[in-house]
């Protein structure tokens, strides 16, 4: 029987969306150009050569190694690219992605990447041309709502606690703005340096669409285990799994025998 990965349990829309993120079975909603993604990331000018930290692997004469023979290097590793990053912050108000599921997506689907979940933000590091490709996937697909998810390399705190009057996630560095045409524009790169031109990140999702695509459990949308009162809770498979993990962790976490 062919192996079929079981990414995440549950029958709710949130459970299904989490499975989609982890398996990278993502719907493409917009097409942001490679140059615009590079502009927002801010590590190099669009069209500039990739700086390198070592010669291409093909020119280095690597030692004989069975692991090197098994693992094909990513394009960035083969070329000797430096390590760069992109970091996103997601609103708690039904943003499509959340830090942990960005990390699951990257760890499962992005070869040669190093994802990290921090306090309300999520970073992925990889060779430069590889991280540019991975970042474009995040920005083009349902993982991103430009109003509720922003690339922020620094100063992310306070982002998830409120929305501005226009529905945009709060940003003390004001990296994005809602244009008169209804599109969200980056006016600064991810670390807050003003851009020479605005970059169109697409239209925000409607409130209904954000609720449909979110991977966040909320009492005012899809709550975890049913209605937010103890006597009405139902035991969705996701909740049963969580209880199972905590029970095993509590009983045998420190002494596996």
C-alpha positions as CSV (number, residue, x, y, z in Angstrom):
1,X,0.0,0.0,0.0
2,X,1.4,3.4,-1.0
3,X,2.2,5.6,2.0
4,X,0.0,8.6,2.4
5,X,1.2,11.3,4.8
6,X,-1.2,12.3,7.5
7,X,-0.3,15.9,8.2
8,X,-3.0,17.1,10.6
9,X,-6.2,15.6,12.1
10,X,-9.7,17.1,12.3
11,X,-12.7,17.8,10.1
12,X,-13.1,21.5,10.6
13,X,-12.1,24.1,7.9
14,X,-9.1,25.1,10.1
15,X,-8.0,21.5,10.2
16,X,-8.3,21.1,6.5
17,X,-6.5,24.4,5.9
18,X,-3.6,23.3,8.2
19,X,-3.3,20.1,6.1
20,X,-3.2,22.2,2.9
21,X,-0.4,24.4,4.3
22,X,1.7,21.4,5.6
23,X,1.3,19.5,2.3
24,X,1.9,22.7,0.2
25,X,-1.4,22.0,-1.7
26,X,-1.9,25.7,-1.9
27,X,-4.2,27.7,-4.1
28,X,-2.4,30.5,-6.0
29,X,-4.3,33.8,-5.6
30,X,-2.0,36.4,-7.1
31,X,1.2,36.7,-9.1
32,X,3.8,39.0,-7.6
33,X,6.8,39.3,-9.9
34,X,10.2,37.9,-8.9
35,X,11.6,41.5,-9.0
36,X,8.9,42.8,-6.6
37,X,9.6,39.9,-4.2
38,X,13.3,40.7,-4.2
39,X,12.5,44.4,-3.7
40,X,10.4,43.7,-0.6
41,X,13.0,41.4,0.8
42,X,15.7,44.1,0.4
43,X,18.8,41.9,0.4
44,X,19.9,42.7,-3.2
45,X,18.8,44.9,-6.0
46,X,16.5,43.2,-8.6
47,X,18.7,41.9,-11.5
48,X,21.9,42.2,-9.5
49,X,24.3,39.2,-9.3
50,X,24.0,36.9,-6.4
51,X,26.9,37.5,-3.9
52,X,28.5,34.2,-3.0
53,X,30.3,32.8,0.0
54,X,32.1,30.0,-1.8
55,X,32.7,28.9,-5.4
56,X,30.1,26.7,-7.1
57,X,30.2,23.2,-5.8
58,X,31.0,21.8,-9.2
59,X,34.3,23.8,-9.2
60,X,35.3,22.9,-5.6
61,X,36.2,19.3,-6.0
62,X,34.1,18.0,-3.1
63,X,35.4,14.9,-1.1
64,X,34.0,11.5,-1.8
65,X,31.0,11.2,0.5
66,X,27.9,8.9,0.2
67,X,25.6,11.6,1.7
68,X,26.8,14.1,-0.9
69,X,26.0,11.5,-3.6
70,X,22.5,10.9,-2.2
71,X,21.5,14.6,-1.6
72,X,21.2,16.9,-4.6
73,X,22.2,20.4,-3.6
74,X,19.6,23.1,-4.0
75,X,20.3,25.7,-6.8
76,X,21.5,28.2,-4.2
77,X,23.8,25.7,-2.5
78,X,25.2,24.6,-5.8
79,X,26.0,28.2,-6.8
80,X,27.5,29.1,-3.4
81,X,24.9,31.7,-2.5
82,X,25.0,33.4,0.9
83,X,22.3,32.7,3.5
84,X,19.4,35.2,3.5
85,X,16.0,35.3,5.1
86,X,12.4,36.4,4.9
87,X,10.2,36.9,8.0
88,X,6.5,37.3,8.3
89,X,4.1,38.5,10.9
90,X,0.5,37.3,10.9
91,X,-2.5,39.0,12.5
92,X,-4.5,37.0,15.0
93,X,-7.7,38.2,13.3
94,X,-8.1,35.2,10.9
95,X,-4.8,35.6,9.1
96,X,-4.4,32.7,6.6
97,X,-1.2,31.4,8.2
98,X,0.3,31.3,11.6
99,X,3.9,31.1,12.7
100,X,4.0,27.4,13.5
101,X,2.3,26.3,10.3
102,X,4.6,28.5,8.3
103,X,7.4,26.6,9.9
104,X,5.7,23.2,9.2
105,X,5.3,24.2,5.6
106,X,8.9,25.3,5.2
107,X,10.4,22.3,7.1
108,X,8.4,19.8,5.0
109,X,8.5,21.5,1.6
110,X,11.5,23.8,1.3
111,X,14.8,21.9,0.9
112,X,17.8,23.5,2.5
113,X,15.7,25.9,4.6
114,X,15.9,26.7,8.3
115,X,12.5,27.8,9.7
116,X,12.1,29.4,13.1
117,X,9.0,30.3,15.1
118,X,9.5,33.3,17.4
119,X,7.2,35.5,19.4
120,X,4.4,36.1,16.9
121,X,6.7,36.0,13.8
122,X,8.2,33.4,11.7
123,X,11.5,33.4,9.8
124,X,12.9,31.1,7.1
125,X,16.5,31.2,6.2
126,X,18.0,29.6,3.1
127,X,20.5,30.2,0.3
128,X,19.5,33.5,-1.4
129,X,18.0,32.2,-4.7
130,X,16.2,29.5,-2.8
131,X,14.7,31.8,-0.2
132,X,13.5,34.1,-2.9
133,X,11.6,31.2,-4.5
134,X,10.1,30.1,-1.2
135,X,9.1,33.6,-0.3
136,X,7.3,34.1,-3.7
137,X,5.3,30.9,-3.0
138,X,4.2,32.4,0.4
139,X,3.2,35.7,-1.1
140,X,1.4,34.3,-4.2
141,X,-0.7,31.7,-2.5
142,X,-3.5,31.5,0.1
143,X,-0.8,31.5,2.8
144,X,-0.9,35.3,2.5
145,X,-3.5,38.0,2.8
146,X,-1.6,41.3,2.2
147,X,-3.7,43.1,4.8
148,X,-3.3,40.4,7.5
149,X,0.2,39.1,6.8
150,X,3.2,41.3,6.2
151,X,6.9,40.6,5.5
152,X,8.6,42.2,8.5
153,X,12.3,41.6,9.1
154,X,12.3,43.7,12.3
155,X,10.0,45.6,14.7
156,X,7.1,43.2,14.6
157,X,5.7,43.5,18.1
158,X,2.2,44.7,18.7
159,X,1.1,43.6,15.2
160,X,-1.5,41.1,16.2
161,X,-3.3,42.9,18.9
162,X,-5.4,45.2,16.7
163,X,-6.3,46.2,13.2
164,X,-6.1,49.8,11.8
165,X,-9.4,51.5,10.8
166,X,-8.9,50.3,7.2
167,X,-8.5,46.7,8.2
168,X,-4.8,46.6,7.9
169,X,-2.6,44.9,10.5
170,X,-1.0,47.5,12.7
171,X,2.7,48.2,11.9
172,X,4.7,50.8,13.7
173,X,7.1,51.1,10.8
174,X,4.2,51.5,8.3
175,X,5.7,49.2,5.7
176,X,2.4,48.8,3.8
177,X,-0.6,51.0,2.9
178,X,-4.0,50.5,1.4
179,X,-4.2,52.2,-1.9
180,X,-7.2,54.0,-3.4
181,X,-7.6,51.2,-5.9
182,X,-8.1,48.7,-3.1
183,X,-4.7,47.0,-3.4
184,X,-2.1,46.8,-0.6
185,X,1.3,48.4,-1.4
186,X,4.6,48.0,0.2
187,X,6.2,51.4,0.6
188,X,9.2,50.1,2.6
189,X,11.2,46.8,2.5
190,X,10.9,44.2,5.2
191,X,13.3,46.1,7.6
192,X,11.6,49.5,7.0
193,X,13.8,51.1,4.4
194,X,11.7,53.3,2.0
195,X,11.4,51.9,-1.5
196,X,12.0,53.9,-4.7
197,X,8.6,52.7,-6.0
198,X,5.6,51.1,-4.4
199,X,5.2,47.4,-4.8
200,X,1.7,46.0,-5.3
201,X,1.0,43.0,-3.1
202,X,-2.6,42.5,-4.2
203,X,-6.1,43.0,-2.8
204,X,-6.9,42.0,0.8
205,X,-9.3,39.1,1.3
206,X,-12.8,39.8,2.4
207,X,-13.7,39.1,6.0
208,X,-15.6,36.0,4.9
209,X,-12.8,34.7,2.8
210,X,-10.3,35.2,5.6
211,X,-12.5,33.2,7.9
212,X,-12.7,30.5,5.3
213,X,-9.0,30.2,4.7
214,X,-7.5,30.8,8.1
215,X,-5.5,28.3,10.1
216,X,-6.4,29.9,13.4
217,X,-9.0,28.5,15.8
218,X,-11.1,31.4,17.2
219,X,-14.2,31.4,19.3
220,X,-15.8,33.9,16.9
221,X,-15.1,31.7,13.9
222,X,-14.2,28.0,14.2
223,X,-13.4,27.2,17.8
224,X,-11.1,24.4,18.9
225,X,-13.4,21.5,20.0
226,X,-16.7,23.2,19.4
227,X,-18.5,26.0,21.2
228,X,-16.5,27.9,23.8
229,X,-18.3,26.5,26.8
230,X,-17.1,23.4,28.5
231,X,-20.4,21.5,28.5
232,X,-20.9,21.9,24.8
233,X,-17.4,21.0,23.7
234,X,-17.2,18.2,21.1
235,X,-14.1,16.1,20.7
236,X,-12.9,16.8,17.2
237,X,-10.0,14.5,16.2
238,X,-7.7,17.5,16.5
239,X,-8.6,18.0,20.1
240,X,-8.3,14.3,20.9
241,X,-4.8,14.3,19.3
242,X,-3.8,17.3,21.4
243,X,-5.0,15.7,24.6
244,X,-3.1,12.5,23.6
245,X,0.1,14.5,23.1
246,X,-0.2,16.3,26.5
247,X,-1.0,13.1,28.3
248,X,2.0,11.3,26.9
249,X,4.2,14.3,27.5
250,X,3.1,14.6,31.1
251,X,3.4,10.9,31.9
252,X,6.5,9.9,30.1
253,X,8.1,13.1,28.8
254,X,11.0,12.8,31.1
255,X,11.3,9.1,31.5
256,X,10.4,7.4,28.3
257,X,10.6,3.8,29.8
